Amino acid sequence: MKVGIIFPGQGSQYAGMAADFMETREAEHILKIGEQITGLALKKLCLQGPEEQLMRTLICQPAVLAADLICWEALRPYLKGTFSLAGHSLGEYAALVGAGVLSVVDAFRLVSVRAKAMEQESCHRQGGMLAIIGRSLEEVRQLTGNFTGIEISNINAPSQIVVGGPSAAIGLLETYLREQKIKAIRLKVSGAFHTSLMKPVAGLLEKELSGVLLKPFQYPVFLNFTGRKVASLEEIRKAIVQQCYSPVRWVEIVQAMAEDGVNLFIEVGPKTVLSGLVAKILPGISVWHVEDRKSLEMVRVKMQDFVV
């Protein structure tokens, strides 16, 4: 069997995330680095919030990265066999750390720049995101074709497509979908992430990335920008920059991981959003998660019967 490790991103945060692992040596190391680079009290924010602070892109992204990495360090000693990694949006940075491509220091450096830039850009160019439920990607493209500025931002599941765009356009689209009795949920985010409205962020990321040494990947990584397994470090460098204004190809990632031999997925980090998406993409496949001692123990016990 082959394990697919998947890391959640912005939207999975909550006060108390990774609390059970906060006192470990690995967590202290991750938090020390993250707090020094971001200037944020990440441990306090992860444990106590408050929720309104965790909702801010500036705070949410480094906090979720910290939680993802802390949960990853808790799981890693129990992993057997081979594994691949991927992350949803922000979660991709945790996947790159897990694969040995990015150091923890460089991951926090890049995410700090990304979070600040995305929050600032959201203030300058107001946008929003809308999850359209029960319609395929092609149907969503047809539904949104006449709405200027609306772009596909997340292809989360075969019938869960997220679009983004200027606030006014999102409002008009939401009204239209309601009239057509098509289910759509406005996401609680500050901007139109993974759309062209975020292109100015790419330049800042590219500048920061120029000083980052990418190391050869120790394990396969699947990228948001391409939906495929990475082939080279140069591809990763381009993908990090382009990811912020390009769609998250989550359906393609999960399918590609399965085609590559993955038949067990473990979501590592707060909540189980990705677990639900994987179950929709690949019905019947095994999906576990690790976010606290209870879930880690369940995985540890199951791993004893793991066939390598």
C-alpha positions in Angstrom: 0.0 0.0 0.0 1.0 3.6 -0.6 0.0 6.5 1.6 -1.0 9.9 0.4 -0.4 12.7 3.0 -2.6 15.7 2.5 -2.4 19.0 4.3 -5.3 21.5 4.7 -5.1 25.2 4.2 -6.9 28.4 5.0 -10.4 27.7 6.2 -9.6 24.8 8.4 -8.4 26.9 11.3 -9.9 26.9 14.8 -8.9 27.9 18.3 -7.3 24.9 19.9 -5.8 23.3 16.7 -2.8 21.0 17.3 -3.2 21.7 21.1 -2.4 18.1 22.1 1.0 18.3 20.5 2.0 21.8 21.5 4.4 20.8 24.3 6.5 18.5 22.2 10.1 19.4 21.3 9.2 19.4 17.6 6.3 21.8 18.2 8.5 24.1 20.2 11.0 24.2 17.4 8.4 25.0 14.7 6.7 27.6 16.8 9.9 29.3 17.7 10.9 29.7 14.1 7.4 30.8 13.0 7.1 33.4 15.7 10.6 34.8 15.0 9.8 35.2 11.3 6.2 36.4 11.5 6.3 38.4 14.7 3.1 36.7 15.7 2.3 34.8 18.9 1.5 31.7 17.0 1.2 29.3 19.9 -1.3 31.6 21.7 -3.2 32.1 18.4 -3.4 28.4 17.7 -4.5 27.6 21.2 -6.7 30.5 22.1 -7.6 32.4 18.9 -9.7 34.4 19.1 -11.6 33.2 16.1 -12.0 36.7 14.6 -8.2 37.0 14.6 -7.7 33.5 13.1 -10.0 34.6 10.3 -7.5 37.2 9.1 -5.4 36.0 6.2 -2.3 37.6 7.8 -2.7 35.5 10.9 -4.5 32.4 9.5 -1.9 31.3 7.0 1.1 31.1 9.3 -1.0 29.7 12.1 -2.4 26.9 9.9 1.1 26.2 8.5 2.3 25.8 12.1 -0.6 23.4 13.0 0.0 21.4 9.9 3.7 20.9 10.6 3.2 20.1 14.2 0.6 17.4 13.4 3.0 16.1 10.7 5.8 15.7 13.2 3.5 13.9 15.5 2.5 11.4 12.8 5.8 10.9 11.1 7.3 8.3 13.5 4.4 6.0 12.8 4.4 6.0 9.0 5.3 2.8 7.2 5.9 2.1 3.6 6.2 4.8 0.9 4.2 7.9 0.7 3.4 11.0 -1.4 2.4 14.5 -0.3 0.1 17.2 -1.4 -1.6 20.2 0.2 -4.6 22.3 -0.6 -3.5 25.9 -1.4 -1.6 27.0 1.7 -1.2 23.4 2.7 1.1 22.9 -0.2 3.9 24.6 1.8 3.6 22.0 4.6 3.7 19.3 1.9 7.0 20.8 0.5 8.5 20.8 4.0 7.4 17.2 4.5 9.0 16.3 1.2 12.3 17.9 2.2 12.1 20.7 -0.5 11.6 23.6 1.9 13.1 24.1 5.3 10.7 25.2 8.1 12.4 28.6 8.0 11.9 29.1 4.3 8.3 27.9 4.5 7.4 30.5 7.1 9.3 33.2 5.2 7.4 32.5 2.1 4.0 32.1 3.8 4.6 35.3 5.8 5.1 37.3 2.5 2.2 35.5 0.9 -0.2 36.2 3.8 0.7 39.9 4.1 0.4 40.4 0.4 -2.9 38.6 0.0 -4.4 40.5 2.9 -3.2 43.8 1.5 -4.4 43.0 -2.0 -7.8 42.0 -0.7 -8.1 45.5 0.9 -7.1 47.2 -2.4 -9.2 45.1 -4.7 -12.2 43.8 -2.9 -13.3 40.3 -4.0 -15.1 37.3 -2.8 -15.5 33.5 -3.4 -18.5 31.4 -3.9 -18.7 27.6 -3.7 -21.2 26.2 -6.2 -22.6 22.8 -5.1 -24.1 20.1 -7.3 -22.7 21.2 -10.6 -19.8 20.0 -12.6 -16.8 22.1 -13.7 -18.2 22.4 -17.2 -21.6 23.4 -15.9 -20.1 26.0 -13.6 -18.2 27.5 -16.6 -21.4 27.8 -18.5 -23.3 29.3 -15.6 -20.6 31.9 -15.0 -19.7 32.7 -18.6 -21.8 35.9 -18.7 -20.5 37.3 -15.4 -17.4 39.5 -16.0 -14.5 38.9 -13.7 -15.7 35.5 -12.4 -13.0 32.9 -12.5 -12.6 29.2 -11.4 -10.5 29.2 -8.2 -10.9 25.8 -6.6 -11.8 22.5 -8.2 -12.5 20.8 -4.9 -14.7 17.8 -5.9 -16.6 16.7 -9.0 -19.6 18.7 -7.9 -18.0 21.3 -5.6 -16.5 24.1 -7.6 -15.4 27.4 -6.1 -15.3 30.6 -8.1 -13.9 34.0 -7.2 -13.9 37.5 -8.5 -14.8 41.2 -7.7 -17.3 41.6 -4.9 -19.9 43.1 -7.1 -19.7 40.3 -9.7 -19.9 37.7 -6.9 -23.0 39.4 -5.5 -24.7 39.3 -8.9 -23.8 35.7 -9.5 -25.0 34.7 -6.0 -28.4 36.3 -6.7 -28.6 34.6 -10.1 -27.8 31.2 -8.7 -30.4 31.6 -5.9 -33.0 32.5 -8.6 -32.1 29.4 -10.5 -32.3 27.3 -7.3 -28.7 26.3 -7.5 -26.9 25.8 -4.2 -24.1 28.3 -3.6 -22.2 29.2 -0.4 -20.4 32.4 0.1 -17.0 31.7 1.6 -15.8 33.6 4.7 -12.7 34.9 3.1 -11.4 38.4 2.6 -10.6 38.2 -1.1 -10.8 36.4 -4.4 -7.9 34.0 -3.8 -6.6 31.9 -6.7 -7.8 34.4 -9.3 -6.1 37.0 -11.3 -6.9 39.6 -8.6 -4.0 38.0 -6.7 -1.5 38.4 -9.4 0.4 41.3 -7.7 1.2 38.8 -4.9 3.2 36.7 -7.3 5.9 39.3 -7.8 6.5 39.6 -4.1 6.6 35.8 -3.7 9.0 35.5 -6.7 11.3 38.0 -5.1 11.3 36.2 -1.7 11.8 32.9 -3.5 14.9 34.1 -5.2 16.7 33.8 -1.9 15.4 30.3 -1.1 17.4 27.2 -1.7 15.0 24.4 -2.9 16.4 21.0 -1.9 15.8 17.8 -4.0 12.5 16.2 -3.0 12.8 13.1 -0.9 9.2 12.0 -1.6 6.8 12.7 -4.5 4.8 15.9 -4.3 1.7 16.8 -6.3 1.2 20.5 -7.1 -1.9 22.7 -7.0 -0.9 24.6 -10.2 -0.5 21.5 -12.4 -2.5 18.8 -10.6 0.4 16.5 -11.3 3.4 14.9 -9.6 6.4 17.3 -9.6 9.1 16.5 -12.1 11.8 19.1 -11.2 12.8 21.8 -8.7 12.3 24.4 -11.3 8.7 23.3 -11.7 8.2 23.8 -8.0 9.7 27.2 -8.1 7.3 28.3 -10.8 4.3 26.6 -9.1 4.9 28.4 -5.8 4.7 31.8 -7.6 1.7 30.9 -9.9 -0.3 29.0 -7.3 -1.6 32.2 -5.6 -3.5 33.4 -8.8 -4.3 30.0 -10.4 -7.0 27.4 -9.6 -6.4 24.7 -7.0 -6.7 21.5 -9.0 -7.6 19.3 -6.1 -9.7 16.8 -8.1 -6.8 16.2 -10.5 -4.3 16.0 -7.6 -6.3 13.3 -5.8 -6.9 11.3 -9.0 -3.2 11.6 -10.0 -2.1 10.3 -6.5 -4.4 7.3 -6.8 -3.2 6.6 -10.3 0.4 6.7 -8.9 -0.5 3.9 -6.5 -1.9 5.8 -3.4 -4.7 3.8 -1.8 -4.8 5.3 1.6 -5.0 9.0 2.4 -4.2 10.7 5.7 -5.2 14.3 6.3 -2.7 15.9 8.6 -3.8 19.1 10.3 -6.9 20.8 11.6 -10.4 19.5 10.7 -11.3 17.0 8.1 -12.3 19.1 5.1 -10.0 17.4 2.7 -11.0 13.9 3.9 -14.6 14.7 2.8 -13.4 15.9 -0.5 -11.3 12.8 -1.1 -14.3 10.6 -0.3 -16.3 12.5 -3.0 -13.5 12.2 -5.6 -12.6 8.5 -4.8 -15.7 6.9 -3.2 -14.7 3.9 -1.1 -11.0 4.7 -0.6 -9.6 4.7 2.9 -9.2 8.2 4.4 -7.7 8.8 7.9 -6.8 12.0 9.7 -4.5 13.2 12.4 -5.2 16.4 14.4 -5.1 15.4 18.0 -4.0 12.5 20.3 -7.2 10.5 19.8 -6.9 10.5 16.0 -3.2 9.9 16.1 -3.7 6.9 18.3 -6.3 5.5 15.9 -3.9 5.8 13.1 -1.1 4.3 15.1 -3.2 1.2 15.9 -4.3 0.9 12.3 -0.7 1.2 11.1 0.2 -2.0 13.1 -1.9 -3.9 10.5 -0.5 -1.9 7.6 0.8 -4.0 4.8 4.0 -2.6 3.4 
